[in-house]
Amino acid sequence: MELKNILEAALMASGRPLTLDELGRLFDDKDQPDQRLLLAALEQVEADYQSRPLELKKVASGYRLQVREAYSPWVSRLFEERPGRYSRAFLETLAIIAYRQPATRGEIEDIRGVAVSSGIIKTMLEREWIEVIGHKEVPGRPALFGTTPFFLDYFGLTSLSELPPLQDFIDQSASDSAGVDRLLASMNEPQTAGRADSPLEINDRHE
């Protein structure tokens, strides 16, 4: 049976991204293709879907077949429970963690100028979009938050270096221009190159 067809079937059935190692383990040891053959077969799958409503996408956790964004308005109607719009507070908190990580709750509050709801942090942890990656060595040792591979998967990214400009990230669901201006002003410094806590310095955690 053709290798690309086996991989396509596995990706269709899995319901989650699959790594090259997982795809390789579909085969007996004596028949296991090397990564070069797997990548070549995946390129064939990608080519086969060029003119179809599905696409092969590489994300942080591996490869997956997904509906192209252009078809989401129709496909989303299949699901009774639609995801709600995220609040300004939720988006600003997520943006700070994503672009300035690692960040403590106190640092998030300093940037936003208001307290961070425990519910927001809890929701992000439950969705596995963020995780505690350590504790800051200051009195109280507050938790340091960073994003996870699931965060990257959700936004269709393979690494933090692919994050869009902060303005674009916020504007996707923004309505409060004053809040955007305040956040951009507060976070202008982390977007410059060479900071130890910039996304480009820590993206190896998600690759």
C-alpha positions, 0 to 999 in steps of 0.5 A, a space after each residue: 500500500 502506498 506510504 502517503 495513503 497510510 499517512 493520510 489515513 492515520 492523520 485523518 483518524 488521529 484527531 490530533 497532530 502526529 509527530 514523525 516518530 509517531 507516524 514511523 511507529 505505524 510500521 513494523 521495525 523491518 518495514 519502518 520508513 526513515 524520516 526522509 521517506 516520511 517527509 517526502 510522503 507528507 509533501 505528496 499528501 500536502 500537494 494532493 490537498 492543494 485544491 481541496 477544502 482540507 490542508 496538511 498543516 505542521 504545528 508545534 505538536 506535529 502534522 495534522 489535517 485540518 479544514 482550511 480557514 476559508 471554510 470555517 464559517 460553514 463548518 462551525 455551524 455543525 457544532 451547537 456549542 460555539 466558542 465565545 469571544 474572549 474578553 479584553 482582559 483574557 486577550 491582554 493577559 494571554 498576549 503578555 504571557 505569549 510575548 513577554 514570557 516567562 511572566 509572573 502574575 504581578 508583572 502581568 498586573 503591572 503592565 495592564 494596570 489592573 488585577 488579573 482575575 484568577 478565573 482567567 489564569 485558571 481557564 488558560 491552565 485548564 485549556 493547557 495554553 499556559 503552564 508554570 515553567 518555574 518560580 521567580 527567585 524573589 520573596 514569595 517565589 511567584 509562579 512564572 507562566 509560559 505558553 505550551 505547544 497546545 497554544 501554538 497548535 491552537 493558533 496554527 504555529 510551529 514556534 513562538 518566532 511565528 507569532 504575528 506582531 503584537 498589534 495584529 494579535 490583539 486586534 484580531 478580537 480587539 474593540 477597546 483601542 485605549 486598552 490596545 494603546 496602553 498594552 502596546 506602550 507597556 510592552 514596546 520594550 520586549 519586542 526589541 531583539 536581544 532580550 533574555 525573555 523575548 520569544 526568539 530567545 525561548 522558542 526552543 521549548 516548543 520545537 
